Amino acid sequence: MLVYLDSSAIVKRYIKEAGTEIMDLVFEDAETGRIKLFFSIWNVGEVLGIFDRYKRRKLMSEGELKGAVGKYTNEFTKLATLRYLDVVPLYTNIIADAIKLILEYHVYEADAIQMVSSKDRNCVLFLTADRKLAKVARSIGINAFDVEKEGEQIKNFIESRN
């Protein structure tokens, strides 16, 4: 099963907060090969920026920042090596399609890129921690769930596909 992760969902794996439990399960399923994860190259920098923002706001210490970055990069490398994670490049067609979504749905460019990247890779599940993004994604035919609020639905969806 192909699963797309947006930046807000990825962060839940490395910073303990609402949604962490479901993201731990998703990553465990990826490590066993039950699912394959996708995210955009855009997400790589965005996730690191979110970690930095947590540090600047004093929501995490320097040690916690280094730990989160280390775990993220190690896990990213491991899953990519196993081919259980694929990073979607920013192709011209992805950017062009994202522009259409930005103008039609008034979404942030990263969100538009992520929805288009998910569709480009034929992902059957899109995980986010952004309620508005999940709603827009569903309106364009993507099976999107909020990891903070819809954990049981995510578990059921994954189980029904495996």
C-alpha positions in Angstrom: 0.0 0.0 0.0 1.3 3.4 -1.0 1.0 6.1 1.7 1.8 9.8 1.3 3.0 11.8 4.4 2.8 15.6 4.6 5.3 17.5 6.7 2.9 17.9 9.6 2.4 14.1 9.8 6.1 13.4 9.5 6.9 15.7 12.4 4.6 13.7 14.7 7.0 10.8 14.3 9.9 12.8 15.8 8.2 15.2 18.3 5.9 13.6 20.8 2.4 15.2 20.6 -1.1 14.3 19.3 -0.7 12.0 16.3 2.6 10.5 17.4 1.1 7.1 18.2 -0.5 6.6 14.8 2.7 7.8 13.0 4.7 5.3 15.0 2.4 2.5 13.7 2.7 3.8 10.1 6.5 3.8 10.3 6.5 0.3 11.9 4.4 -0.9 8.9 6.8 0.7 6.5 9.8 -1.0 8.2 8.1 -4.4 7.7 7.3 -3.6 4.1 3.5 -3.6 4.6 3.3 -0.1 3.2 5.6 2.2 1.2 5.9 5.8 2.2 6.2 8.8 -0.1 6.8 12.5 0.5 8.0 15.3 -1.7 11.6 16.6 -1.7 9.9 19.8 -0.4 9.1 18.0 2.8 12.7 17.3 3.6 13.5 21.0 4.2 10.1 21.8 5.6 10.4 19.2 8.3 13.9 20.4 9.3 12.4 24.0 9.4 9.7 22.9 11.7 12.2 21.3 14.0 14.2 24.5 14.0 11.1 26.6 14.7 10.3 24.3 17.8 13.9 25.0 19.0 13.6 28.8 18.5 10.3 28.8 20.4 12.0 26.9 23.2 9.6 24.0 22.7 12.6 21.7 22.4 16.2 21.9 23.7 19.3 21.8 21.5 19.8 18.1 22.5 16.2 17.3 21.5 16.7 19.1 18.2 19.8 17.1 17.4 18.0 13.9 18.4 15.0 14.6 16.2 17.2 15.6 13.2 19.4 12.5 13.7 16.4 10.1 14.0 14.7 11.7 11.0 17.8 11.5 8.8 18.7 7.9 9.9 15.2 6.6 9.4 14.9 8.4 6.1 18.1 6.8 4.9 17.2 3.3 6.2 13.7 3.3 4.7 15.0 4.7 1.3 17.7 2.1 1.2 15.1 -0.7 1.8 12.9 1.0 -0.9 10.1 1.5 1.6 10.3 5.2 1.2 10.5 7.3 -2.0 11.0 11.0 -2.3 9.1 12.6 -5.1 11.1 15.2 -7.0 9.6 18.6 -8.0 8.9 18.0 -11.7 7.5 20.8 -13.8 4.1 19.0 -14.2 3.8 18.8 -10.4 4.5 22.5 -10.0 2.0 23.3 -12.8 -0.7 21.2 -11.3 0.0 22.6 -7.8 -0.5 26.1 -9.1 -4.0 25.1 -10.2 -4.8 23.9 -6.7 -3.4 27.0 -5.1 -5.6 29.2 -7.2 -8.7 27.1 -6.9 -8.6 26.0 -3.3 -6.4 28.9 -1.8 -4.0 26.5 -0.2 -0.3 26.9 0.7 2.1 26.0 -2.0 3.6 23.2 0.0 0.2 21.7 0.6 -0.6 21.9 -3.1 2.7 20.2 -4.1 2.0 17.5 -1.6 -1.4 16.7 -2.9 -0.2 16.6 -6.5 2.8 14.5 -5.5 0.5 12.0 -3.8 -1.7 11.7 -6.9 1.4 11.5 -9.1 2.6 8.4 -7.2 -0.9 6.9 -7.0 -0.9 6.8 -3.2 -4.0 5.3 -1.7 -3.7 7.2 1.6 -2.6 10.7 2.5 -1.7 11.5 6.1 -1.6 15.0 7.5 -2.1 16.8 10.8 -3.8 19.7 9.1 -7.6 19.4 9.2 -8.1 22.0 6.3 -5.6 20.2 4.1 -7.3 16.8 4.7 -10.7 18.4 3.8 -9.3 19.9 0.5 -7.5 16.6 -0.3 -10.7 14.7 0.1 -12.6 17.1 -2.1 -10.2 16.3 -5.0 -10.5 12.5 -4.5 -7.6 11.7 -2.2 -8.2 9.4 0.8 -6.9 11.9 3.4 -6.9 11.6 7.2 -5.9 13.9 10.1 -3.4 11.9 12.2 -4.3 13.9 15.3 -8.1 13.3 15.1 -8.6 10.2 12.9 -6.3 7.6 14.2 -8.8 4.8 14.4 -10.0 5.5 10.8 -6.4 5.4 9.7 -5.8 2.0 11.4 -9.0 0.6 9.9 -8.1 1.9 6.4 -4.6 0.3 6.6 -6.0 -3.0 7.9 -8.6 -3.1 5.2 -6.0 -2.8 2.5 -3.5 -5.4 3.9 
